[in-house]
Amino acid sequence: MLAELVDHVIGVDPDRDWITLVVIDAHTTGVIAEAKFPTTSDGYRDAVDMVDAHSSETERAWAIEGSASYGRGLAATLHHRGEWVIEFGHPTRKTKDGAKSDPLDAIRAAREVLGQNRLAVPRAHDGMREAIRVHAVTRAAAVRARTAAINELKAMIVTADESIRSPLRGLRTVDQVAACARFRDRTNVPVDQRCTRTALRALARRIEHLDAEVDQHDRALKALLDQAAPQLLAERGIGYVTAAEFYIAWSHPGRCHSEAAFARLGGTSPVAATSGLNQTRHRLNRGGDRQLNRALYLVAITKQRCDPATKTYMARRTAEGKTDREVTRCIKRFIARRVWRLLEHPPITTRQT
């Protein structure tokens, strides 16, 4: 456990503008020092200086709640300094009186990690992983906005005047968008039709703009992944979008210490659901990184449709009495194992020099 490895643990509760930290003695769990600093470069430096006055750099660990959000700046600063940073999730224990404050949250973060023997390593905050992440996140937002705009366009077409709706009826979505984008302002039509055409043109051009943005992110992701993880793209069923999700979740070598840990992160590890009826079975895992789980699911569905070996496996497990959902979970578990091995131990021909 962590209490056997360090002398001090620094618990950190970050907010948007401030970080609250406490220094805890790893052996007595007593609070040695407490302070609050702004979330700026100077604030991070002052925080490290304060901690240096109470602990040794080689005999301490930092437990940061939200190291990928409000605690990202401090986590990145500590990473560049070579400090040991532990990613802390939500506290599992609450005080009896329900008390809550920033110092109390920092104390809980430090004390809870002391009793853990499986310590989460924060994801990388720079380099190739960060480059892929920013494009993947922005692309996902653009896809959501495009879907919303298409739904608005179709709803407006349905309620539009027949003179507008009739030429668009029966067209594919892409053709409807192209036609609406070419609408011109007409002054010889009723005001409601004129405004409807204007609104449809605005929605269609928004969709075209978002299409171009998504295409731009796709090209960027392709270039990055061809360099970072070509071994993933060589696998049947894995495209650039799912490969990006795999790489973002994996982050860097050593973050997930085993393929089982990676499967658990993706919510594909089997969860025992045995009852007292002498039945041994497992249920779906609802935890973990849901974006990673979604990527595993998409690859599993693709393999079920296109991969002969997966089809054979499905038929065999179904004959054994497995349901379709259970077979899909097993396939996702296999994919998680395969992806982890490709990322953690890439083939020699794909390793970067």
C-alpha positions in Angstrom: 0.0 0.0 0.0 1.0 3.6 -0.5 1.5 4.1 3.3 4.4 1.6 3.1 6.1 3.5 0.2 6.1 7.2 1.2 6.4 9.3 4.3 4.0 12.0 3.3 1.0 12.4 1.0 -0.2 15.7 -0.3 -4.0 15.8 -0.9 -5.2 18.4 -3.4 -8.7 19.6 -4.0 -8.7 21.9 -7.1 -11.2 24.4 -8.1 -11.3 26.7 -11.1 -9.3 29.5 -9.5 -7.8 27.9 -6.4 -6.1 24.7 -5.2 -6.4 23.6 -1.6 -3.7 21.2 -0.4 -2.8 19.5 2.8 0.3 17.6 3.8 -0.5 14.3 5.6 1.9 12.1 7.6 1.7 8.7 5.9 2.2 6.9 9.2 -0.1 8.8 11.6 -2.5 10.3 8.9 -2.2 13.5 10.8 -2.3 16.9 9.1 1.0 18.6 9.0 0.3 21.7 6.9 -2.6 23.2 5.0 -2.6 26.0 2.4 -4.4 27.5 -0.6 -2.9 28.8 -3.8 -4.2 30.3 -7.1 -4.3 28.2 -10.2 -1.4 30.0 -11.9 2.2 29.2 -12.7 3.3 31.2 -9.7 0.7 29.5 -7.5 1.9 26.1 -8.5 5.5 27.0 -7.8 4.5 28.4 -4.4 2.6 25.2 -3.6 5.6 23.1 -4.4 7.8 25.4 -2.3 5.4 25.1 0.7 5.4 21.3 0.4 9.2 21.2 0.1 9.4 22.8 3.5 7.5 19.8 5.1 8.5 16.8 3.0 11.2 15.3 0.8 10.6 15.1 -2.9 11.6 11.4 -3.0 9.5 10.4 -0.1 6.1 11.8 -1.0 3.1 11.4 -3.4 0.5 13.8 -4.6 -3.2 12.8 -4.6 -5.1 15.1 -6.9 -8.8 14.9 -7.3 -9.8 15.8 -10.9 -6.3 15.7 -12.4 -7.8 15.8 -15.9 -10.0 18.9 -15.2 -9.4 21.6 -12.6 -6.3 19.8 -11.3 -4.8 19.5 -14.8 -2.4 22.5 -14.5 -0.9 21.3 -11.2 -0.7 17.7 -12.4 1.2 18.8 -15.5 3.6 21.0 -13.5 4.3 18.1 -11.1 4.8 15.7 -14.0 7.5 17.9 -15.6 9.2 18.1 -12.2 9.2 14.3 -11.9 6.9 14.1 -8.9 4.7 11.1 -8.1 1.2 12.0 -8.9 -1.8 9.8 -8.2 -5.2 10.3 -9.8 -7.9 10.3 -7.1 -11.6 9.8 -7.9 -14.5 10.7 -5.8 -14.2 10.0 -2.1 -15.9 6.7 -0.9 -16.4 7.8 2.7 -18.3 10.8 4.1 -18.2 12.3 7.5 -21.1 11.5 9.8 -22.3 15.0 10.0 -22.1 15.5 6.2 -19.5 18.2 6.5 -17.8 19.3 3.3 -15.1 21.9 2.5 -12.1 22.2 0.3 -9.6 21.3 3.1 -11.8 18.3 4.2 -11.9 17.1 0.6 -8.1 17.4 0.3 -7.7 15.5 3.6 -10.0 12.7 2.3 -8.1 12.4 -0.9 -4.8 12.0 0.9 -6.1 9.5 3.5 -8.0 7.4 1.1 -5.1 6.8 -1.3 -3.0 5.8 1.7 -5.0 2.6 2.1 -5.1 1.7 -1.6 -2.8 -0.8 -3.3 -4.0 0.0 -6.8 -3.0 3.5 -7.6 -4.3 5.3 -10.7 -1.7 7.1 -12.8 -3.0 10.3 -14.4 -3.2 10.4 -18.2 -0.5 12.3 -20.1 -1.2 16.0 -20.5 1.1 16.7 -23.4 2.7 15.1 -26.4 1.0 12.8 -28.9 -1.8 11.9 -26.6 -2.9 15.5 -26.0 -2.7 16.3 -29.7 -5.0 13.4 -30.5 -7.3 14.3 -27.6 -8.0 17.9 -28.6 -8.9 16.8 -32.2 -11.1 13.9 -31.0 -12.9 16.0 -28.5 -13.5 18.9 -30.9 -14.6 16.5 -33.7 -17.1 14.8 -31.3 -18.6 18.3 -30.5 -18.8 19.1 -34.2 -20.6 15.8 -34.9 -23.1 16.5 -32.2 -23.7 20.0 -33.5 -24.1 18.7 -37.1 -26.6 16.1 -35.9 -28.6 18.7 -34.1 -28.6 21.0 -37.1 -29.8 18.2 -39.4 -32.6 17.4 -37.1 -33.6 21.1 -37.0 -33.5 21.2 -40.8 -35.7 18.2 -41.3 -38.2 19.4 -38.7 -38.4 22.7 -40.4 -38.9 21.1 -43.8 -41.8 19.0 -42.4 -43.6 22.1 -41.2 -42.7 24.3 -44.2 -45.2 25.5 -46.8 -45.9 22.9 -49.5 -44.2 25.1 -52.2 -40.9 24.7 -50.2 -41.5 21.2 -49.0 -42.5 19.6 -52.3 -39.1 20.0 -54.1 -37.3 18.6 -51.0 -39.5 15.6 -50.4 -37.9 12.3 -51.2 -34.3 13.7 -51.4 -31.5 12.2 -49.4 -30.2 14.3 -46.4 -27.1 15.4 -48.3 -29.2 16.5 -51.3 -31.7 18.4 -49.0 -28.8 20.2 -47.4 -27.3 21.1 -50.8 -30.6 22.3 -52.1 -31.4 24.5 -49.0 -27.9 26.0 -49.1 -28.7 27.3 -52.6 -31.9 29.1 -51.6 -32.0 32.7 -52.6 -34.0 35.5 -51.1 -37.3 36.1 -52.9 -39.2 39.3 -52.4 -42.2 38.2 -54.4 -43.3 35.5 -51.9 -45.3 35.8 -48.6 -43.2 36.8 -45.6 -43.5 33.4 -43.9 -42.1 31.6 -46.9 -39.4 34.1 -47.3 -38.3 33.7 -43.7 -38.5 30.0 -43.8 -36.2 29.8 -46.9 -33.8 32.1 -45.1 -33.8 29.9 -42.0 -33.4 26.7 -44.0 -30.4 28.3 -45.9 -28.8 29.2 -42.6 -29.2 25.7 -41.2 -27.9 24.1 -44.4 -24.8 26.3 -44.5 -24.2 25.5 -40.9 -24.3 21.8 -41.7 -21.9 22.3 -44.6 -19.5 24.3 -42.3 -19.6 21.5 -39.7 -19.1 18.9 -42.4 -15.9 20.7 -43.4 -14.8 21.0 -39.8 -15.3 17.3 -39.1 -13.3 16.5 -42.3 -10.5 18.7 -41.1 -10.3 16.9 -37.8 -10.5 13.5 -39.6 -7.4 14.4 -41.6 -5.5 15.6 -38.5 -6.4 12.4 -36.6 -5.3 10.3 -39.6 -1.9 12.0 -39.7 -1.4 11.7 -36.0 -2.5 8.1 -35.6 -0.5 6.9 -38.7 2.5 8.1 -36.7 1.5 7.2 -33.1 -0.3 3.8 -33.5 -0.3 2.3 -37.0 -0.5 -1.1 -35.5 -4.1 -0.3 -34.3 -5.2 0.8 -37.8 -3.9 -2.5 -39.2 -6.5 -4.4 -37.1 -9.8 -5.4 -38.8 -12.7 -3.2 -37.5 -10.6 -0.4 -36.0 -10.8 3.0 -37.7 -9.3 6.3 -36.9 -12.0 7.5 -34.6 -12.0 4.3 -32.5 -8.2 4.1 -32.6 -8.1 7.7 -31.2 -10.4 6.7 -28.3 -8.2 3.7 -27.5 -5.0 5.8 -27.6 -6.5 8.6 -25.4 -7.7 6.1 -22.7 -4.4 4.2 -22.8 -2.4 7.4 -22.7 1.2 6.1 -22.2 3.1 2.9 -21.4 2.6 1.7 -17.8 -0.6 3.6 -17.0 -2.6 0.4 -17.2 -0.4 -2.2 -15.6 -2.1 -5.2 -17.3 -4.6 -6.0 -20.0 -7.1 -6.8 -17.2 -6.7 -3.3 -15.9 -7.3 -1.8 -19.3 -10.4 -4.0 -19.7 -11.7 -2.8 -16.3 -11.0 0.8 -17.4 -13.2 0.2 -20.4 -16.0 -1.4 -18.5 -15.6 -4.7 -20.2 -14.3 -6.8 -17.3 -16.7 -9.5 -16.2 -18.7 -8.8 -13.1 -19.8 -11.9 -11.1 -23.6 -12.2 -10.8 -23.9 -15.6 -9.2 -27.0 -16.4 -7.2 -27.9 -19.2 -4.8 -29.3 -21.4 -7.6 -25.9 -23.0 -8.4 -25.6 -20.7 -11.5 -22.3 -19.2 -12.5 -22.7 -16.2 -14.7 -21.5 -12.6 -15.3 -23.3 -9.4 -16.0 -22.3 -6.3 -17.9 -20.0 -3.8 -16.3 -21.6 -0.4 -16.1 -18.5 1.4 -14.8 -15.3 2.5 -16.4 -14.5 5.0 -19.2 -17.7 5.1 -21.2 -16.1 6.6 -24.3 -13.6 3.7 -24.3 -16.5 1.3 -23.8 -18.3 2.8 -26.7 -15.3 2.4 -29.0 -14.9 -1.2 -28.0 -18.6 -1.8 -28.7 -18.3 -0.2 -32.2 -15.3 -2.4 -33.0 -17.1 -5.5 -31.7 -20.2 -4.8 -33.8 -18.1 -4.3 -36.9 -16.3 -7.6 -36.3 -19.5 -9.4 -35.8 -20.6 -8.3 -39.2 -17.4 -8.5 -41.2 -14.9 -10.9 -39.5 -15.4 -14.6 -40.2 -13.5 -15.7 -37.1 -15.8 -13.5 -34.9 -18.9 -15.0 -36.6 -17.6 -18.5 -35.8 -16.9 -17.5 -32.2 -20.4 -16.1 -31.9 -22.0 -19.2 -33.2 -20.0 -21.4 -30.8 -20.7 -19.3 -27.7 -24.4 -19.0 -28.6 -24.6 -22.8 -28.9 -23.2 -23.0 -25.4 -26.1 -21.0 -24.1 -24.7 -17.5 -24.1 -27.1 -14.6 -24.9 -26.2 -12.1 -27.6 -25.3 -9.4 -25.0 -23.0 -11.9 -23.2 -21.3 -12.9 -26.4 -20.8 -9.2 -27.2 -19.3 -8.6 -23.8 -16.8 -11.5 -24.4 -15.9 -10.0 -27.7 -15.3 -6.6 -26.2 -13.1 -8.2 -23.6 -11.0 -9.9 -26.2 -10.7 -6.6 -28.2 -9.6 -4.8 -25.0 -6.9 -7.4 -24.5 -5.7 -7.1 -28.1 -5.7 -3.3 -28.1 -3.7 -3.1 -24.8 -1.1 -5.5 -26.1 -0.7 -3.6 -29.4 -0.3 -0.3 -27.6 1.8 -1.5 -24.7 4.0 -3.9 -26.8 3.8 -2.7 -30.4 5.4 -4.8 -33.1 9.0 -3.9 -33.8 8.2 -2.7 -37.3 5.7 -0.1 -36.0 7.8 1.3 -33.1 8.9 4.9 -33.4 12.6 5.7 -33.4 
